[in-house]
Amino acid sequence: MFKKLAFFAALVAMLFSFIVPARAEMEYRFSDKGTITTDFSWGQDDIIEAIDFELYGGYPDGTLGLNNNMTRAEFAAVLNRIVDAGGTPGQNWYDGAVDGLVKAGVIPDKSGDWDAAITRLEAAQWLGRLAKVYQVAVKDQGAVFSDTSDPEATYADKTGLMKGISPGVLGADQNLLRGEAAVLLLRVAKSVDSNLPSDDELIQAAKEALEDINANVADYEARKNVDLNFYDKLPYKRVTRNYFEGERKFLYDGRNDGRKNYQITKSEIKVAVKHNAVAIVVAKIETESGYKGIGISRFKKIDGRWMMTQGGPPDNRDYKYLQMVGYLK
């Protein structure tokens, strides 16, 4: 089995090295990306997924700050990013997110210091309410924390949304770190299934995202510049601005490597995983040069619209998705 996976990985890498830009995972854009492995090895795969889905973003200075405390405002903002609860904007950047979650019943009210660090207990309370509002299934009816009997936190434990710092211990009085929050965010995104999209909706989004990618490649090949304003000229805008800017810069950085960037077609598109807020789509692709391969794309629902946040050749974490759609036995 391992030999088969190794051979498959080598084959995919060989094909894509000639035909498709290596659309880098989002985490590689952060200067302190090494802390994902050095400080959060226990959750590194989930953190990378959360970043690639744009569930979790860094600071304006290009750092992730995984060891920093998560503020109440930040946690509210990212939770709303997952459940898309809306909200009325205010004078503070987080007002809309907080308002939406209060109206949804996830946060009890708007009181308190929103710039303060959120404790693991308060985060668990929010997640317990979220689990009830969005009908997250109970996984362990007997789950309890030894350091809190709070019913909302306990429900977050029963549904698997909140786990402890050790078995049965929430660490209720500790602050939630940003790296821990990223793991929680992916867990929430993969647990909310109360309003699933249809496969046809996601396949159409994938087709339109490909048209945007091809439009960007064609414009780049014609002008060989890093024009980030071209985003506004994309036919569908089915790729996020973050993804587009990273891809355009990648194309420009490789302007002297002698490679031609070809148009891509998808001969078959399959949905591997879908939830309310995130989905993974796999496709057989071919370029105008005749090369064939497999591409995998991550989609996030943003303001009611499915948007591609990351795409390219599959890596080790993606083999399970290829198995799900029958491309790998």
C-alpha positions, 0 to 999 in steps of 0.5 A: 500500500505504501509503495502504491502511494509513493508511486502515485505521489511521484506520478502526480508530482511529475505530471504537475511539475510540467503543466500546472503552477504549484498553487502553494498552500496558504500557510507558506505565505506566513513568515512563522509557518515553522511554528505549525510543526515545532509548537503544534505538531499534534494538530498541524494537519488541522491547522494547515487545513484551516489556513487553506480553507481561509477559516484562519488568517494571520496578522497584517505583518505576515505572521500566524501568531499561533502561540498568542492568545485568541481574543474574544473578538477574533474567536467570534469573527472566525466562528461567524466565518464558518456558520455565516450568521451575518450581523449588523456592522458597527464601528468596531471591525468585529461588531458584525460578527458578534451581532450575528452570533448573538442573534443566532444564539451562539453568544449570550450577549455583547457584553465584556471586553472583546479585546481580552483573551478568550478562556477555554471555558468561554470558548467551550460555552460558545461551541456548546451553544453553536452545537445546539443551534446548528444541530451537531450530532452527539458523539459521546453521551457520557463525556464530562470535564472534571474541572467544569460542570458548565452544561454548555461546555459539557455539550461541546465535549459530548459533540466533540467540538471541544476537547481537553488539554488532557483526557477529561480536563478542559483547562477551563481557566486557561486562555485559548491559543490561536493555534488551538483555535485553528484546530477547533475551527476546522473541527466545527467546519467539518461538523456542521451539516444542517444545510448541505449544498448539492453536488451540482452546486459545488461542481458548478462552482468548480467549473467557474473557478477554473474559468477564473484560473484560466482567465488569469493565466491567459492575461498573465501570458499576454502581459507577464505582469503581477497586475492584482487589479485583474481580479476585478476582471475575472468572469466569475470571481469564484476564487478568493482574492487571497488565492488570486493574489498568491497565484498571480504573484507565483506566476510572476515570480516564475517569469524567467523559468522558461515554462509556459502556463497552459489553459486547463480543462476538467474532464470529470469533477467529483465532490469528495467532502461537503459540509455547510461551510467547506467542501473538497472537490477532486477533478481529472484535468488536462492541459492544452499541451496534452498532459493529464493529471488530478487536481484537488480544490478546497472551497469555502462558503463566503456570504452565501457563495462557494469560493475556491480558497486553494487548489493544485496537485494532491499531497499526502493529506489528500490521498483519502479524498482521492480514495473517496472518489475512486481515483485511488484504491 
